[in-house]
């Protein structure tokens, strides 16, 4: 069973990724997914905090957003 703290962290991470995507790119979730080799559904679930993305996925996301991976966790 996942803790509330874990769930809150995933939600905050997802919001951070969405905010950065919307502020730094013109990509829809679908186009962003193509850019980082993830499905639109995976991007949607990450941004909603409904899944725990792998480090590999987070590295791809941070590279596409042109930020350091640690910047995804500044919350």
Buried (B, 14 or more C-beta within 10 A) or exposed (E): EEEEEEEEBBBBBBBBBBEBBEEEBEBEBEEBBBBBEBEBEBBBBBBEBEBBBEEEBBBBBBEBBEBEBEEBEEE
